[in-house]
């Protein structure tokens, strides 16, 4: 008695029916069970044309705005903004870097700007702009203002430039500063030298 190793093939109709019952995509099958219409390709959120890069400044404003929520903090920010004459977003960024700034009232902020102006020997408006660039001038006024005055003196001597010229360059180009603050370093001196003479170059 011999056994037959040949099994009977499925009919073409049965095979087609089985394939039709098999899901072609797991996402579609899950969607069918939940009653939702889905597709195999994941759908990304729509993005406006031309927005392939992230606006870092806008992102920073969003983060600082979320971190500075609260009625008392909002009032303090608004008062400081009035004294310094800066947009609220700029003050939020300052407070994000120097939390103790929110403990100062409007009168204290004004008095500290005046103190910076006296120590560094610059007009009030110049001191105000300096404080916006370096908020620690408002929170550690005496120490930071004296350090700034010393740094300016060294740079003016080494670059053979007037203090007013160096300060004007810094205020107009704060992004050139190392660390984005008015703590003047050797790197800052190199940047300022290049800015004064863009056609030249610095050598050792």
C-alpha distance (Angstrom), angle and dihedral (degrees) to the residues before:
residue distance angle dihedral
X1 . . .
X2 3.74 . .
X3 3.80 127.0 .
X4 3.73 118.1 -135.3
X5 3.85 113.2 -130.0
X6 3.76 92.5 -167.6
X7 3.80 113.8 98.1
X8 3.68 122.5 -156.0
X9 3.84 110.0 -98.2
X10 3.76 121.3 -123.8
X11 3.68 114.7 -103.1
X12 3.76 116.3 -107.2
X13 3.81 90.1 -114.6
X14 3.84 92.7 53.4
X15 3.82 92.3 47.5
X16 3.77 91.9 49.8
X17 3.79 90.2 49.3
X18 3.81 92.5 51.8
X19 3.81 92.5 48.9
X20 3.77 90.2 48.8
X21 3.81 89.8 55.3
X22 3.83 93.0 51.6
X23 3.84 112.4 90.6
X24 3.78 112.9 -119.6
X25 3.80 92.7 -152.9
X26 3.84 128.5 26.5
X27 3.82 91.4 -142.8
X28 3.79 90.8 56.3
X29 3.81 90.3 49.6
X30 3.79 92.3 51.3
X31 3.76 90.6 46.8
X32 3.79 90.5 51.7
X33 3.82 91.5 53.7
X34 3.79 93.0 50.1
X35 3.76 94.2 43.3
X36 3.79 93.9 -116.3
X37 3.77 126.3 124.8
X38 3.78 111.0 -124.6
X39 3.77 138.3 162.2
X40 3.79 135.2 -141.4
X41 3.82 94.2 -112.3
X42 3.82 115.8 75.7
X43 3.79 111.2 -120.5
X44 3.80 115.4 -129.5
X45 3.80 121.9 -152.1
X46 3.75 113.7 -91.5
X47 3.79 113.1 -99.2
X48 3.78 124.8 -163.1
X49 3.75 116.6 -108.4
X50 3.79 114.0 -94.1
X51 3.83 94.2 23.6
X52 3.78 97.5 111.6
X53 3.81 92.0 126.8
X54 3.79 130.9 59.1
X55 3.79 118.4 -115.3
X56 3.81 99.3 -129.4
X57 3.80 93.7 -168.5
X58 3.79 92.1 52.1
X59 3.80 90.7 46.7
X60 3.80 90.2 50.7
X61 3.80 90.8 51.5
X62 3.81 90.6 51.4
X63 3.80 92.8 50.0
X64 3.78 94.5 47.0
X65 3.79 91.9 45.5
X66 3.81 90.7 54.3
X67 3.80 91.8 46.5
X68 3.81 93.1 50.6
X69 3.78 99.7 52.4
X70 3.80 118.8 135.8
X71 3.79 136.6 87.2
X72 3.82 98.2 -106.3
X73 3.79 93.6 44.9
X74 3.79 91.6 47.0
X75 3.80 91.0 53.0
X76 3.81 91.8 48.6
X77 3.80 91.1 49.4
X78 3.79 92.0 50.3
X79 3.82 92.2 50.0
X80 3.80 92.4 50.2
X81 3.81 90.2 46.8
X82 3.82 89.8 55.3
X83 3.81 93.1 50.1
X84 3.80 95.2 46.1
X85 3.81 94.3 38.7
X86 3.81 92.2 -131.6
X87 3.83 132.6 130.8
X88 3.79 115.8 -91.0
X89 3.82 90.5 -115.2
X90 3.82 90.5 59.3
X91 3.81 91.7 50.4
X92 3.81 90.9 48.9
X93 3.78 89.0 53.9
X94 3.82 90.5 50.3
X95 3.81 91.8 49.2
X96 3.79 90.6 47.3
X97 3.81 88.6 59.3
X98 3.82 94.6 39.3
X99 3.80 111.0 31.8
X100 3.82 93.1 -178.5
X101 3.79 88.9 65.3
X102 3.81 88.1 82.1
X103 3.81 90.3 62.9
X104 3.82 91.0 65.7
X105 3.78 121.8 89.0
X106 3.78 124.6 -144.0
X107 3.82 94.7 -94.3
X108 3.81 92.1 51.3
X109 3.80 92.2 49.8
X110 3.80 91.5 51.6
X111 3.82 91.9 46.8
X112 3.80 91.8 50.8
X113 3.79 92.8 49.8
X114 3.81 87.3 52.9
X115 3.81 89.6 49.8
X116 3.81 91.1 52.0
X117 3.80 89.8 49.7
X118 3.80 90.4 52.4
X119 3.82 96.7 46.4
X120 3.81 96.4 43.6
X121 3.81 90.5 37.9
X122 3.79 97.5 -128.6
X123 3.83 134.2 126.3
X124 3.82 118.2 -83.7
X125 3.82 92.8 -108.5
X126 3.80 91.3 53.7
X127 3.80 90.9 48.7
X128 3.80 89.9 49.9
X129 3.80 91.3 54.4
X130 3.80 90.5 47.4
X131 3.81 90.8 53.2
X132 3.79 90.8 52.5
X133 3.81 90.2 53.7
X134 3.82 92.6 44.5
X135 3.84 111.9 27.7
X136 3.82 91.3 -175.5
X137 3.81 86.4 75.1
X138 3.81 84.7 72.9
X139 3.81 97.2 43.4
X140 3.84 99.5 39.4
X141 3.77 97.8 22.7
X142 3.81 103.4 162.3
X143 3.81 96.6 42.9
X144 3.80 97.6 42.2
X145 3.80 95.5 41.8
X146 3.81 91.7 52.0
X147 3.82 90.6 48.3
X148 3.80 89.7 49.6
X149 3.78 92.6 49.4
X150 3.81 90.5 50.7
X151 3.81 92.6 47.4
X152 3.78 91.9 50.1
X153 3.80 91.1 50.1
X154 3.83 91.8 52.8
X155 3.81 93.8 47.0
X156 3.79 93.6 46.5
X157 3.80 89.8 50.6
X158 3.81 95.1 47.3
X159 3.80 95.2 43.7
X160 3.82 93.3 38.5
X161 3.79 89.7 -129.2
X162 3.77 135.8 136.5
X163 3.80 116.4 -102.8
X164 3.80 91.8 -123.8
X165 3.81 90.3 56.8
X166 3.82 93.8 50.3
X167 3.79 93.0 45.9
X168 3.79 90.8 48.9
X169 3.82 90.8 51.7
X170 3.80 91.5 49.5
X171 3.80 95.2 48.2
X172 3.80 92.8 47.2
X173 3.82 93.2 45.0
X174 3.82 107.5 31.6
X175 3.81 91.6 152.7
X176 3.82 88.9 69.2
X177 3.78 91.2 65.5
X178 3.79 118.0 103.0
X179 3.80 104.8 -112.0
X180 3.81 90.7 6.8
X181 3.81 91.0 -94.9
X182 3.77 136.2 101.9
X183 3.79 94.0 -104.8
X184 3.76 93.2 119.2
X185 3.80 116.4 -143.2
X186 3.80 138.9 172.2
X187 3.81 88.6 -89.8
X188 3.80 90.0 53.6
X189 3.78 90.1 51.2
X190 3.80 90.5 53.5
X191 3.80 91.3 49.7
X192 3.78 92.3 49.1
X193 3.80 92.0 47.8
X194 3.80 90.5 53.2
X195 3.77 90.8 46.9
X196 3.80 92.1 52.7
X197 3.81 92.5 48.8
X198 3.81 107.7 23.8
X199 3.82 92.4 170.7
X200 3.79 93.8 55.0
X201 3.76 132.0 67.4
X202 3.77 135.9 -137.0
X203 3.79 117.6 -115.4
X204 3.78 130.9 -173.0
